[in-house]
């Protein structure tokens, strides 16, 4: 039965969504240069495509993963283009976007999810390799600390051989972490801080609490209790869970949440790169409040423009955002699933 309170809540939510400003791009002159401006109001950004450029001899492949360490250095995970003379899959830049170093030849072709956290005072990288089908923890310079391949500890995987292709990792406050088998068999696995298998959060399917391509996940600390939010990409939705695996909510919005990939949080804002042509900003209730660089109208089917050259891309519009992070200064950085790669800076406009 629909109560008056339920009706008013739904009415308010509908009004908030209908009041969202349409995304737009405008040109502005500053110091003689032409700017691409995305968003409106407090969520206004200058769009600078190809802000990060690999060094001579190294050619971007699919630019898949991003993270930033506490010193401000930016890490990019990419698959390395077949034409590249250099083999490194992890490329490091300083906070101003200047190349510093590169490593990770062993991830060539498979570099996908890239996350960072501090353990016992030391920052460590978590790599998801979709070619070698494993999760690898390394130092910031690439020395291997821990690795985990096929999860035989899990009865779902030990009963019979099934695919395991991990895509991203999320970290709980107590040190546990969650691995999404996004390109394999669509389970969500939980491990202890020591890397011990603890169990599953959810299994494949389309019902609430089930996944179809759990591509990315994040522990959201903006509320009173930590919440695991999952980009259930194949089901075109978001889902939230308690850290022990109880399903809390399923969030759908066909126009604004299309193919969600991953998350990052700064203050009250959550960023969600969406493979279907846009970067979304979400509030604490997971309502989309901004769609940045939405290129859906020009792009057509997902992946259909992957064979194009840079000169054919539409300025100020995204093609296939795969990861996005807030930089320490509040700017956004976006990596796209393109075989020639692209890293775009969204510089916050005061």
MILUMKOL-46200 format. One record per residue (C-alpha): x, y, z. Coordinates in Angstrom, 1 decimal. Layout:
// MILUMKOL-46200
<site><xx>X</xx><yy>Y</yy><zz>Z</zz></site>
...
// end
This chain:
// MILUMKOL-46200
<site><xx>0.0</xx><yy>0.0</yy><zz>0.0</zz></site>
<site><xx>1.3</xx><yy>3.4</yy><zz>-1.0</zz></site>
<site><xx>1.2</xx><yy>5.8</yy><zz>2.0</zz></site>
<site><xx>1.2</xx><yy>9.6</yy><zz>1.8</zz></site>
<site><xx>4.8</xx><yy>9.6</yy><zz>3.1</zz></site>
<site><xx>6.0</xx><yy>7.1</yy><zz>0.4</zz></site>
<site><xx>4.2</xx><yy>9.2</yy><zz>-2.3</zz></site>
<site><xx>5.8</xx><yy>12.4</yy><zz>-1.2</zz></site>
<site><xx>9.2</xx><yy>10.8</yy><zz>-1.0</zz></site>
<site><xx>8.8</xx><yy>9.5</yy><zz>-4.6</zz></site>
<site><xx>7.5</xx><yy>12.8</yy><zz>-5.8</zz></site>
<site><xx>10.5</xx><yy>14.7</yy><zz>-4.3</zz></site>
<site><xx>12.9</xx><yy>12.2</yy><zz>-5.9</zz></site>
<site><xx>11.2</xx><yy>12.6</yy><zz>-9.3</zz></site>
<site><xx>11.4</xx><yy>16.4</yy><zz>-9.0</zz></site>
<site><xx>15.0</xx><yy>16.3</yy><zz>-8.1</zz></site>
<site><xx>15.9</xx><yy>14.2</yy><zz>-11.1</zz></site>
<site><xx>13.8</xx><yy>16.2</yy><zz>-13.6</zz></site>
<site><xx>15.6</xx><yy>19.4</yy><zz>-12.3</zz></site>
<site><xx>19.0</xx><yy>18.1</yy><zz>-13.3</zz></site>
<site><xx>20.6</xx><yy>20.5</yy><zz>-15.8</zz></site>
<site><xx>21.2</xx><yy>19.1</yy><zz>-19.2</zz></site>
<site><xx>24.9</xx><yy>18.6</yy><zz>-19.9</zz></site>
<site><xx>26.5</xx><yy>21.2</yy><zz>-22.1</zz></site>
<site><xx>29.8</xx><yy>22.3</yy><zz>-23.6</zz></site>
<site><xx>30.7</xx><yy>25.9</yy><zz>-24.0</zz></site>
<site><xx>33.8</xx><yy>27.6</yy><zz>-25.3</zz></site>
<site><xx>35.5</xx><yy>30.3</yy><zz>-23.3</zz></site>
<site><xx>38.6</xx><yy>32.3</yy><zz>-23.9</zz></site>
<site><xx>41.3</xx><yy>32.5</yy><zz>-21.2</zz></site>
<site><xx>44.8</xx><yy>33.8</yy><zz>-22.0</zz></site>
<site><xx>44.0</xx><yy>33.4</yy><zz>-25.7</zz></site>
<site><xx>43.2</xx><yy>29.7</yy><zz>-25.5</zz></site>
<site><xx>39.9</xx><yy>27.9</yy><zz>-26.1</zz></site>
<site><xx>38.4</xx><yy>26.0</yy><zz>-23.2</zz></site>
<site><xx>36.0</xx><yy>23.1</yy><zz>-23.2</zz></site>
<site><xx>33.7</xx><yy>23.5</yy><zz>-20.2</zz></site>
<site><xx>31.6</xx><yy>20.6</yy><zz>-18.9</zz></site>
<site><xx>28.9</xx><yy>20.6</yy><zz>-16.2</zz></site>
<site><xx>27.3</xx><yy>23.5</yy><zz>-14.4</zz></site>
<site><xx>27.3</xx><yy>25.2</yy><zz>-11.0</zz></site>
<site><xx>29.5</xx><yy>23.6</yy><zz>-8.3</zz></site>
<site><xx>30.2</xx><yy>20.7</yy><zz>-10.7</zz></site>
<site><xx>31.9</xx><yy>22.7</yy><zz>-13.5</zz></site>
<site><xx>35.1</xx><yy>21.4</yy><zz>-15.1</zz></site>
<site><xx>37.5</xx><yy>22.4</yy><zz>-17.8</zz></site>
<site><xx>38.1</xx><yy>19.4</yy><zz>-20.1</zz></site>
<site><xx>41.7</xx><yy>18.7</yy><zz>-21.1</zz></site>
<site><xx>42.0</xx><yy>15.6</yy><zz>-23.3</zz></site>
<site><xx>45.3</xx><yy>13.7</yy><zz>-23.4</zz></site>
<site><xx>46.6</xx><yy>15.5</yy><zz>-20.3</zz></site>
<site><xx>48.9</xx><yy>12.6</yy><zz>-19.6</zz></site>
<site><xx>51.2</xx><yy>11.5</yy><zz>-22.5</zz></site>
<site><xx>53.5</xx><yy>8.4</yy><zz>-22.3</zz></site>
<site><xx>57.2</xx><yy>8.9</yy><zz>-22.8</zz></site>
<site><xx>58.9</xx><yy>8.4</yy><zz>-26.2</zz></site>
<site><xx>58.8</xx><yy>4.8</yy><zz>-27.3</zz></site>
<site><xx>55.8</xx><yy>3.8</yy><zz>-25.1</zz></site>
<site><xx>52.4</xx><yy>3.8</yy><zz>-26.8</zz></site>
<site><xx>49.1</xx><yy>3.6</yy><zz>-24.8</zz></site>
<site><xx>47.0</xx><yy>0.5</yy><zz>-25.1</zz></site>
<site><xx>43.6</xx><yy>0.4</yy><zz>-23.5</zz></site>
<site><xx>43.9</xx><yy>2.8</yy><zz>-20.5</zz></site>
<site><xx>42.1</xx><yy>0.9</yy><zz>-17.8</zz></site>
<site><xx>43.1</xx><yy>1.9</yy><zz>-14.3</zz></site>
<site><xx>44.1</xx><yy>5.0</yy><zz>-12.3</zz></site>
<site><xx>45.3</xx><yy>5.8</yy><zz>-8.7</zz></site>
<site><xx>47.3</xx><yy>8.4</yy><zz>-6.9</zz></site>
<site><xx>49.6</xx><yy>8.0</yy><zz>-4.0</zz></site>
<site><xx>49.9</xx><yy>10.3</yy><zz>-0.9</zz></site>
<site><xx>52.9</xx><yy>12.1</yy><zz>-2.5</zz></site>
<site><xx>50.6</xx><yy>13.0</yy><zz>-5.4</zz></site>
<site><xx>52.1</xx><yy>10.7</yy><zz>-8.0</zz></site>
<site><xx>49.6</xx><yy>9.3</yy><zz>-10.5</zz></site>
<site><xx>49.7</xx><yy>5.7</yy><zz>-11.7</zz></site>
<site><xx>48.1</xx><yy>4.6</yy><zz>-15.0</zz></site>
<site><xx>47.5</xx><yy>0.9</yy><zz>-15.9</zz></site>
<site><xx>47.3</xx><yy>0.2</yy><zz>-19.6</zz></site>
<site><xx>47.5</xx><yy>-2.8</yy><zz>-21.8</zz></site>
<site><xx>50.4</xx><yy>-1.4</yy><zz>-24.0</zz></site>
<site><xx>49.8</xx><yy>-1.0</yy><zz>-27.7</zz></site>
<site><xx>51.2</xx><yy>-3.6</yy><zz>-30.1</zz></site>
<site><xx>53.3</xx><yy>-1.0</yy><zz>-31.8</zz></site>
<site><xx>54.9</xx><yy>0.1</yy><zz>-28.6</zz></site>
<site><xx>58.7</xx><yy>-0.3</yy><zz>-28.4</zz></site>
<site><xx>58.6</xx><yy>-0.1</yy><zz>-24.6</zz></site>
<site><xx>56.8</xx><yy>-2.8</yy><zz>-22.7</zz></site>
<site><xx>55.8</xx><yy>-1.2</yy><zz>-19.3</zz></site>
<site><xx>52.1</xx><yy>-1.4</yy><zz>-18.4</zz></site>
<site><xx>52.3</xx><yy>0.9</yy><zz>-15.3</zz></site>
<site><xx>53.2</xx><yy>4.5</yy><zz>-16.0</zz></site>
<site><xx>53.8</xx><yy>7.0</yy><zz>-13.3</zz></site>
<site><xx>53.5</xx><yy>10.8</yy><zz>-13.5</zz></site>
<site><xx>54.0</xx><yy>13.6</yy><zz>-11.1</zz></site>
<site><xx>51.1</xx><yy>15.8</yy><zz>-9.8</zz></site>
<site><xx>51.7</xx><yy>18.3</yy><zz>-12.7</zz></site>
<site><xx>51.4</xx><yy>15.5</yy><zz>-15.3</zz></site>
<site><xx>55.1</xx><yy>15.0</yy><zz>-16.1</zz></site>
<site><xx>56.3</xx><yy>11.5</yy><zz>-16.8</zz></site>
<site><xx>58.4</xx><yy>10.1</yy><zz>-13.9</zz></site>
<site><xx>59.0</xx><yy>6.4</yy><zz>-14.6</zz></site>
<site><xx>57.3</xx><yy>3.1</yy><zz>-15.8</zz></site>
<site><xx>57.4</xx><yy>-0.5</yy><zz>-14.8</zz></site>
<site><xx>55.3</xx><yy>-3.7</yy><zz>-15.0</zz></site>
<site><xx>56.2</xx><yy>-5.4</yy><zz>-18.3</zz></site>
<site><xx>54.7</xx><yy>-8.5</yy><zz>-16.8</zz></site>
<site><xx>51.2</xx><yy>-6.9</yy><zz>-16.9</zz></site>
<site><xx>51.4</xx><yy>-6.1</yy><zz>-20.6</zz></site>
<site><xx>48.2</xx><yy>-7.0</yy><zz>-22.3</zz></site>
<site><xx>46.4</xx><yy>-7.6</yy><zz>-19.0</zz></site>
<site><xx>46.7</xx><yy>-4.5</yy><zz>-16.8</zz></site>
<site><xx>43.2</xx><yy>-3.6</yy><zz>-15.7</zz></site>
<site><xx>42.1</xx><yy>-2.6</yy><zz>-12.2</zz></site>
<site><xx>44.7</xx><yy>-0.6</yy><zz>-10.2</zz></site>
<site><xx>44.1</xx><yy>0.4</yy><zz>-6.6</zz></site>
<site><xx>46.3</xx><yy>1.7</yy><zz>-3.8</zz></site>
<site><xx>46.2</xx><yy>1.5</yy><zz>0.0</zz></site>
<site><xx>48.4</xx><yy>1.8</yy><zz>3.0</zz></site>
<site><xx>49.3</xx><yy>-1.3</yy><zz>5.0</zz></site>
<site><xx>51.5</xx><yy>-0.9</yy><zz>8.1</zz></site>
<site><xx>52.4</xx><yy>2.6</yy><zz>7.0</zz></site>
<site><xx>53.5</xx><yy>1.5</yy><zz>3.5</zz></site>
<site><xx>51.6</xx><yy>2.2</yy><zz>0.3</zz></site>
<site><xx>51.0</xx><yy>-0.8</yy><zz>-1.9</zz></site>
<site><xx>49.4</xx><yy>-1.3</yy><zz>-5.3</zz></site>
<site><xx>46.8</xx><yy>-3.9</yy><zz>-6.1</zz></site>
<site><xx>46.8</xx><yy>-5.0</yy><zz>-9.8</zz></site>
<site><xx>44.0</xx><yy>-7.0</yy><zz>-11.5</zz></site>
<site><xx>45.5</xx><yy>-8.8</yy><zz>-14.5</zz></site>
<site><xx>42.8</xx><yy>-9.9</yy><zz>-16.9</zz></site>
<site><xx>45.1</xx><yy>-11.9</yy><zz>-19.2</zz></site>
<site><xx>46.9</xx><yy>-13.9</yy><zz>-16.5</zz></site>
<site><xx>43.7</xx><yy>-14.0</yy><zz>-14.4</zz></site>
<site><xx>45.2</xx><yy>-13.0</yy><zz>-11.0</zz></site>
<site><xx>45.4</xx><yy>-10.3</yy><zz>-8.4</zz></site>
<site><xx>48.9</xx><yy>-9.0</yy><zz>-7.6</zz></site>
<site><xx>50.0</xx><yy>-6.8</yy><zz>-4.7</zz></site>
<site><xx>53.2</xx><yy>-4.9</yy><zz>-5.3</zz></site>
<site><xx>55.3</xx><yy>-2.0</yy><zz>-3.9</zz></site>
<site><xx>55.0</xx><yy>1.4</yy><zz>-5.7</zz></site>
<site><xx>58.0</xx><yy>0.4</yy><zz>-7.8</zz></site>
<site><xx>56.6</xx><yy>-3.0</yy><zz>-8.8</zz></site>
<site><xx>58.2</xx><yy>-5.6</yy><zz>-6.4</zz></site>
<site><xx>55.7</xx><yy>-8.4</yy><zz>-5.9</zz></site>
<site><xx>54.4</xx><yy>-8.8</yy><zz>-2.3</zz></site>
<site><xx>51.5</xx><yy>-11.2</yy><zz>-2.8</zz></site>
<site><xx>49.6</xx><yy>-12.8</yy><zz>-5.6</zz></site>
<site><xx>46.5</xx><yy>-14.8</yy><zz>-5.9</zz></site>
<site><xx>45.2</xx><yy>-16.7</yy><zz>-9.0</zz></site>
<site><xx>42.4</xx><yy>-19.1</yy><zz>-9.4</zz></site>
<site><xx>40.3</xx><yy>-19.2</yy><zz>-6.1</zz></site>
<site><xx>40.3</xx><yy>-22.9</yy><zz>-5.4</zz></site>
<site><xx>39.3</xx><yy>-22.2</yy><zz>-1.8</zz></site>
<site><xx>35.9</xx><yy>-21.1</yy><zz>-3.0</zz></site>
<site><xx>33.6</xx><yy>-24.2</yy><zz>-3.5</zz></site>
<site><xx>32.0</xx><yy>-22.4</yy><zz>-6.5</zz></site>
<site><xx>35.3</xx><yy>-22.6</yy><zz>-8.3</zz></site>
<site><xx>36.6</xx><yy>-25.9</yy><zz>-7.0</zz></site>
<site><xx>33.5</xx><yy>-27.9</yy><zz>-7.8</zz></site>
<site><xx>34.3</xx><yy>-27.6</yy><zz>-11.5</zz></site>
<site><xx>36.6</xx><yy>-25.4</yy><zz>-13.6</zz></site>
<site><xx>34.9</xx><yy>-22.0</yy><zz>-14.3</zz></site>
<site><xx>36.4</xx><yy>-18.7</yy><zz>-15.6</zz></site>
<site><xx>38.1</xx><yy>-16.4</yy><zz>-13.1</zz></site>
<site><xx>39.0</xx><yy>-12.9</yy><zz>-14.5</zz></site>
<site><xx>39.3</xx><yy>-10.4</yy><zz>-11.6</zz></site>
<site><xx>38.7</xx><yy>-6.8</yy><zz>-12.6</zz></site>
<site><xx>38.9</xx><yy>-4.5</yy><zz>-9.5</zz></site>
<site><xx>39.5</xx><yy>-4.5</yy><zz>-5.7</zz></site>
<site><xx>37.9</xx><yy>-2.6</yy><zz>-2.9</zz></site>
<site><xx>39.3</xx><yy>-2.2</yy><zz>0.7</zz></site>
<site><xx>37.4</xx><yy>-2.4</yy><zz>4.0</zz></site>
<site><xx>38.4</xx><yy>-0.3</yy><zz>7.0</zz></site>
<site><xx>39.5</xx><yy>-3.5</yy><zz>8.9</zz></site>
<site><xx>41.9</xx><yy>-4.5</yy><zz>6.2</zz></site>
<site><xx>39.6</xx><yy>-7.1</yy><zz>4.4</zz></site>
<site><xx>39.3</xx><yy>-6.6</yy><zz>0.7</zz></site>
<site><xx>36.8</xx><yy>-7.6</yy><zz>-2.0</zz></site>
<site><xx>37.7</xx><yy>-8.9</yy><zz>-5.5</zz></site>
<site><xx>35.1</xx><yy>-8.7</yy><zz>-8.3</zz></site>
<site><xx>35.3</xx><yy>-11.5</yy><zz>-10.8</zz></site>
<site><xx>34.0</xx><yy>-9.1</yy><zz>-13.4</zz></site>
<site><xx>35.1</xx><yy>-10.8</yy><zz>-16.6</zz></site>
<site><xx>34.9</xx><yy>-14.4</yy><zz>-15.4</zz></site>
<site><xx>32.0</xx><yy>-16.0</yy><zz>-13.6</zz></site>
<site><xx>30.6</xx><yy>-12.9</yy><zz>-11.8</zz></site>
<site><xx>31.2</xx><yy>-13.8</yy><zz>-8.2</zz></site>
<site><xx>32.3</xx><yy>-11.3</yy><zz>-5.6</zz></site>
<site><xx>35.0</xx><yy>-12.7</yy><zz>-3.3</zz></site>
<site><xx>36.2</xx><yy>-11.5</yy><zz>0.1</zz></site>
<site><xx>39.7</xx><yy>-11.8</yy><zz>1.5</zz></site>
<site><xx>41.3</xx><yy>-11.0</yy><zz>4.9</zz></site>
<site><xx>44.1</xx><yy>-8.4</yy><zz>5.2</zz></site>
<site><xx>46.5</xx><yy>-11.3</yy><zz>5.1</zz></site>
<site><xx>45.0</xx><yy>-12.5</yy><zz>1.8</zz></site>
<site><xx>43.1</xx><yy>-15.4</yy><zz>3.2</zz></site>
<site><xx>39.8</xx><yy>-16.3</yy><zz>1.5</zz></site>
<site><xx>36.8</xx><yy>-15.5</yy><zz>3.7</zz></site>
<site><xx>33.9</xx><yy>-16.2</yy><zz>1.5</zz></site>
<site><xx>31.5</xx><yy>-14.8</yy><zz>-1.2</zz></site>
<site><xx>29.4</xx><yy>-11.7</yy><zz>-1.1</zz></site>
<site><xx>27.2</xx><yy>-12.7</yy><zz>-4.1</zz></site>
<site><xx>26.8</xx><yy>-14.9</yy><zz>-7.1</zz></site>
<site><xx>25.8</xx><yy>-14.5</yy><zz>-10.7</zz></site>
<site><xx>22.3</xx><yy>-13.5</yy><zz>-11.8</zz></site>
<site><xx>19.8</xx><yy>-10.7</yy><zz>-12.3</zz></site>
<site><xx>17.9</xx><yy>-10.7</yy><zz>-9.0</zz></site>
<site><xx>18.7</xx><yy>-8.3</yy><zz>-6.2</zz></site>
<site><xx>22.0</xx><yy>-9.4</yy><zz>-4.6</zz></site>
<site><xx>23.2</xx><yy>-11.1</yy><zz>-7.8</zz></site>
<site><xx>25.6</xx><yy>-9.9</yy><zz>-10.4</zz></site>
<site><xx>26.2</xx><yy>-9.8</yy><zz>-14.1</zz></site>
<site><xx>29.7</xx><yy>-8.4</yy><zz>-14.5</zz></site>
<site><xx>30.6</xx><yy>-6.9</yy><zz>-11.1</zz></site>
<site><xx>33.2</xx><yy>-4.7</yy><zz>-12.8</zz></site>
<site><xx>34.1</xx><yy>-2.4</yy><zz>-10.0</zz></site>
<site><xx>33.4</xx><yy>-1.9</yy><zz>-6.3</zz></site>
<site><xx>34.1</xx><yy>0.6</yy><zz>-3.5</zz></site>
<site><xx>33.7</xx><yy>0.8</yy><zz>0.3</zz></site>
<site><xx>31.6</xx><yy>3.9</yy><zz>0.8</zz></site>
<site><xx>32.4</xx><yy>5.6</yy><zz>4.1</zz></site>
<site><xx>30.1</xx><yy>8.7</yy><zz>3.7</zz></site>
<site><xx>27.3</xx><yy>7.2</yy><zz>5.8</zz></site>
<site><xx>27.1</xx><yy>6.1</yy><zz>9.4</zz></site>
<site><xx>28.2</xx><yy>2.5</yy><zz>8.5</zz></site>
<site><xx>30.6</xx><yy>1.3</yy><zz>5.7</zz></site>
<site><xx>28.7</xx><yy>0.2</yy><zz>2.6</zz></site>
<site><xx>30.0</xx><yy>-1.9</yy><zz>-0.3</zz></site>
<site><xx>28.8</xx><yy>-0.5</yy><zz>-3.5</zz></site>
<site><xx>29.2</xx><yy>-2.5</yy><zz>-6.7</zz></site>
<site><xx>29.0</xx><yy>-1.5</yy><zz>-10.3</zz></site>
<site><xx>26.8</xx><yy>-4.3</yy><zz>-11.6</zz></site>
<site><xx>27.6</xx><yy>-3.3</yy><zz>-15.1</zz></site>
<site><xx>26.0</xx><yy>-6.1</yy><zz>-17.1</zz></site>
<site><xx>22.7</xx><yy>-5.5</yy><zz>-15.2</zz></site>
<site><xx>23.1</xx><yy>-1.7</yy><zz>-15.8</zz></site>
<site><xx>22.7</xx><yy>-0.8</yy><zz>-12.1</zz></site>
<site><xx>24.4</xx><yy>-0.2</yy><zz>-8.8</zz></site>
<site><xx>24.0</xx><yy>-2.4</yy><zz>-5.7</zz></site>
<site><xx>24.9</xx><yy>-1.8</yy><zz>-2.1</zz></site>
<site><xx>25.7</xx><yy>-4.4</yy><zz>0.6</zz></site>
<site><xx>26.8</xx><yy>-4.5</yy><zz>4.2</zz></site>
<site><xx>30.4</xx><yy>-5.7</yy><zz>4.6</zz></site>
<site><xx>29.1</xx><yy>-9.2</yy><zz>5.6</zz></site>
<site><xx>27.2</xx><yy>-9.5</yy><zz>2.3</zz></site>
<site><xx>23.6</xx><yy>-8.5</yy><zz>3.1</zz></site>
<site><xx>22.0</xx><yy>-6.7</yy><zz>0.1</zz></site>
<site><xx>20.8</xx><yy>-3.3</yy><zz>1.0</zz></site>
<site><xx>19.7</xx><yy>-1.6</yy><zz>-2.2</zz></site>
<site><xx>19.5</xx><yy>-1.9</yy><zz>-5.9</zz></site>
<site><xx>19.8</xx><yy>1.4</yy><zz>-7.7</zz></site>
<site><xx>18.6</xx><yy>1.7</yy><zz>-11.3</zz></site>
<site><xx>18.3</xx><yy>4.8</yy><zz>-13.5</zz></site>
<site><xx>18.1</xx><yy>3.7</yy><zz>-17.2</zz></site>
<site><xx>18.9</xx><yy>7.2</yy><zz>-18.6</zz></site>
<site><xx>21.8</xx><yy>8.0</yy><zz>-16.2</zz></site>
<site><xx>23.2</xx><yy>4.7</yy><zz>-15.0</zz></site>
<site><xx>24.0</xx><yy>2.7</yy><zz>-18.1</zz></site>
<site><xx>27.2</xx><yy>0.7</yy><zz>-17.9</zz></site>
<site><xx>28.8</xx><yy>1.7</yy><zz>-14.6</zz></site>
<site><xx>32.5</xx><yy>0.7</yy><zz>-14.2</zz></site>
<site><xx>34.0</xx><yy>1.8</yy><zz>-10.9</zz></site>
<site><xx>34.0</xx><yy>4.5</yy><zz>-8.2</zz></site>
<site><xx>36.0</xx><yy>7.0</yy><zz>-6.2</zz></site>
<site><xx>34.9</xx><yy>9.4</yy><zz>-3.5</zz></site>
<site><xx>35.9</xx><yy>12.9</yy><zz>-2.3</zz></site>
<site><xx>33.8</xx><yy>14.6</yy><zz>0.4</zz></site>
<site><xx>30.1</xx><yy>14.2</yy><zz>-0.4</zz></site>
<site><xx>30.7</xx><yy>13.3</yy><zz>-4.1</zz></site>
<site><xx>31.1</xx><yy>9.9</yy><zz>-5.7</zz></site>
<site><xx>32.4</xx><yy>9.7</yy><zz>-9.3</zz></site>
<site><xx>31.3</xx><yy>6.8</yy><zz>-11.4</zz></site>
<site><xx>32.8</xx><yy>6.3</yy><zz>-14.9</zz></site>
<site><xx>30.3</xx><yy>4.8</yy><zz>-17.3</zz></site>
<site><xx>31.4</xx><yy>2.9</yy><zz>-20.3</zz></site>
<site><xx>28.5</xx><yy>4.3</yy><zz>-22.2</zz></site>
<site><xx>30.0</xx><yy>7.6</yy><zz>-23.0</zz></site>
<site><xx>29.9</xx><yy>9.6</yy><zz>-19.7</zz></site>
<site><xx>31.3</xx><yy>10.3</yy><zz>-16.3</zz></site>
<site><xx>28.6</xx><yy>10.6</yy><zz>-13.5</zz></site>
<site><xx>28.7</xx><yy>12.3</yy><zz>-10.2</zz></site>
<site><xx>26.5</xx><yy>10.9</yy><zz>-7.5</zz></site>
<site><xx>25.4</xx><yy>12.3</yy><zz>-4.1</zz></site>
<site><xx>25.3</xx><yy>10.4</yy><zz>-0.8</zz></site>
<site><xx>22.0</xx><yy>8.7</yy><zz>-1.8</zz></site>
<site><xx>23.5</xx><yy>7.5</yy><zz>-5.1</zz></site>
<site><xx>21.4</xx><yy>9.9</yy><zz>-7.2</zz></site>
<site><xx>23.1</xx><yy>11.1</yy><zz>-10.3</zz></site>
<site><xx>23.6</xx><yy>14.9</yy><zz>-10.0</zz></site>
<site><xx>25.8</xx><yy>15.5</yy><zz>-13.0</zz></site>
<site><xx>26.6</xx><yy>13.7</yy><zz>-16.3</zz></site>
<site><xx>29.9</xx><yy>15.0</yy><zz>-17.6</zz></site>
<site><xx>31.0</xx><yy>14.8</yy><zz>-21.3</zz></site>
<site><xx>28.0</xx><yy>12.7</yy><zz>-22.3</zz></site>
<site><xx>28.8</xx><yy>11.5</yy><zz>-25.8</zz></site>
<site><xx>26.0</xx><yy>8.9</yy><zz>-26.2</zz></site>
<site><xx>24.2</xx><yy>10.8</yy><zz>-28.9</zz></site>
<site><xx>27.3</xx><yy>10.9</yy><zz>-31.1</zz></site>
<site><xx>28.9</xx><yy>7.5</yy><zz>-30.2</zz></site>
<site><xx>26.3</xx><yy>5.0</yy><zz>-31.1</zz></site>
<site><xx>26.8</xx><yy>1.4</yy><zz>-29.8</zz></site>
<site><xx>29.4</xx><yy>0.9</yy><zz>-27.1</zz></site>
<site><xx>32.8</xx><yy>0.2</yy><zz>-28.6</zz></site>
<site><xx>31.8</xx><yy>1.3</yy><zz>-32.1</zz></site>
<site><xx>34.3</xx><yy>4.2</yy><zz>-32.2</zz></site>
<site><xx>37.3</xx><yy>2.2</yy><zz>-30.8</zz></site>
<site><xx>38.9</xx><yy>2.1</yy><zz>-34.2</zz></site>
<site><xx>38.9</xx><yy>5.8</yy><zz>-34.7</zz></site>
<site><xx>41.9</xx><yy>8.1</yy><zz>-34.6</zz></site>
<site><xx>42.3</xx><yy>11.0</yy><zz>-32.1</zz></site>
<site><xx>41.3</xx><yy>13.5</yy><zz>-34.8</zz></site>
<site><xx>37.9</xx><yy>11.8</yy><zz>-35.2</zz></site>
<site><xx>37.1</xx><yy>12.0</yy><zz>-31.5</zz></site>
<site><xx>34.5</xx><yy>14.7</yy><zz>-30.4</zz></site>
<site><xx>36.1</xx><yy>17.3</yy><zz>-28.2</zz></site>
<site><xx>34.5</xx><yy>17.6</yy><zz>-24.8</zz></site>
<site><xx>32.8</xx><yy>14.2</yy><zz>-25.1</zz></site>
<site><xx>33.8</xx><yy>10.8</yy><zz>-23.8</zz></site>
<site><xx>33.7</xx><yy>7.6</yy><zz>-25.7</zz></site>
<site><xx>34.2</xx><yy>4.8</yy><zz>-23.2</zz></site>
<site><xx>35.2</xx><yy>6.0</yy><zz>-19.6</zz></site>
<site><xx>36.6</xx><yy>3.0</yy><zz>-17.8</zz></site>
<site><xx>38.1</xx><yy>4.5</yy><zz>-14.6</zz></site>
<site><xx>38.0</xx><yy>7.9</yy><zz>-12.9</zz></site>
<site><xx>39.5</xx><yy>9.3</yy><zz>-9.7</zz></site>
<site><xx>39.5</xx><yy>12.5</yy><zz>-7.8</zz></site>
<site><xx>43.0</xx><yy>14.0</yy><zz>-7.6</zz></site>
<site><xx>44.1</xx><yy>15.4</yy><zz>-4.3</zz></site>
<site><xx>43.4</xx><yy>19.0</yy><zz>-5.5</zz></site>
<site><xx>39.8</xx><yy>18.1</yy><zz>-6.4</zz></site>
<site><xx>40.2</xx><yy>17.7</yy><zz>-10.1</zz></site>
<site><xx>39.0</xx><yy>14.5</yy><zz>-11.9</zz></site>
<site><xx>41.1</xx><yy>12.2</yy><zz>-14.0</zz></site>
<site><xx>39.4</xx><yy>9.9</yy><zz>-16.5</zz></site>
<site><xx>40.9</xx><yy>6.8</yy><zz>-18.3</zz></site>
<site><xx>39.1</xx><yy>5.4</yy><zz>-21.3</zz></site>
<site><xx>38.8</xx><yy>1.9</yy><zz>-22.8</zz></site>
<site><xx>40.3</xx><yy>2.8</yy><zz>-26.2</zz></site>
<site><xx>43.0</xx><yy>0.8</yy><zz>-28.0</zz></site>
<site><xx>45.0</xx><yy>4.0</yy><zz>-28.4</zz></site>
<site><xx>44.3</xx><yy>5.1</yy><zz>-24.9</zz></site>
<site><xx>43.2</xx><yy>8.5</yy><zz>-23.6</zz></site>
<site><xx>43.6</xx><yy>10.2</yy><zz>-20.2</zz></site>
<site><xx>41.5</xx><yy>13.3</yy><zz>-19.7</zz></site>
<site><xx>41.8</xx><yy>15.9</yy><zz>-16.9</zz></site>
<site><xx>38.7</xx><yy>17.5</yy><zz>-15.7</zz></site>
<site><xx>40.0</xx><yy>20.6</yy><zz>-14.0</zz></site>
<site><xx>37.7</xx><yy>22.0</yy><zz>-11.4</zz></site>
<site><xx>36.5</xx><yy>25.5</yy><zz>-12.2</zz></site>
<site><xx>36.2</xx><yy>27.7</yy><zz>-9.2</zz></site>
// end
